[in-house]
Amino acid sequence: MASGALVRTDIDAGINLIRALDDKGFGVAAALWLYNGDVDNWRMIIAYRGPRKDLEKKYLDAATIAADWRKARPQEPILDLSKVKITSADDRLIAGLGIAMRVDGLGEVRFSHNTINGIYVEDALIHRLAA
């Protein structure tokens, strides 16, 4: 991923990751790209429906799902998990954004320069934010 820039190839690879997770019933409640100005990079945040105690298992599930996608569709890029943070849907940022908006399916909604639930969001590209 280019530093400071969110490029279309990464966005598309991220969308493929969401699709792969959806196909396997991962329970994606929210998916968004979040910019961190302190380190000048973008990271995809995936929030799942379920308890925080399952976080380690969800990373393992996501790695298996991504590997299966790569084998079945080598011509279609999928986002590397090193660029992804997985959290539960009760995450403060996700919960705060959920109060302000809803994005069903796979959209592309830009959210910039706002404070939500005490967290400043410099820039975000939201693909899904469901209840």
Order of alpha helices (4+ residues) and beta strands (2+ residues): alpha-beta-beta-alpha-beta-alpha-beta-beta
